Amino acid sequence: MATKSTQTGIAARSAAVFDVRSALHFGLHFAGFLASTLLMTWGLFALFFLAIGGFSLDGLMNQLNNLTARYVIATSARVASFKTIFAVAHLILSAALIVLRRDRIMPPARSQGDPRNG
């Protein structure tokens, strides 16, 4: 009667080890990084309109009203041009923020003696 060796099963399992917890941890950390970068980019747009409005709420609302009025009456070619300008500005600001925050992309490394919880 032949018995199957458990050594080959253990060796095969340990060769293809994929730490799901670490991958999920990195995925959640990276999603948080992207979400915070997106919110910072939107905040920079709001800061821009606040600045051209003289750093007052009335000036901010007047600038947004002016932008909205011009957007509503614009032709489709001008709307497409506005969307292109907005997308390029968003990409440039996002890229600049990612470069400035590049040390935050990876989660902080854990020390060797840190026990795993879970």
VENMOPE-V78661 format. One line per field, one symbol per residue. psi: psi as a letter, one per 20 degrees, with the letter a starting at -180 (. if undefined). Layout:
psi = ???
//
This chain:
psi = ppqppihhhghhghhlponhghghggggghghggghgghhghhhghhghhgijkkqhghghgghggggghhhiqrhghghgghggggghggggggghhghkhiigqqqqqrhjpqpq.
//
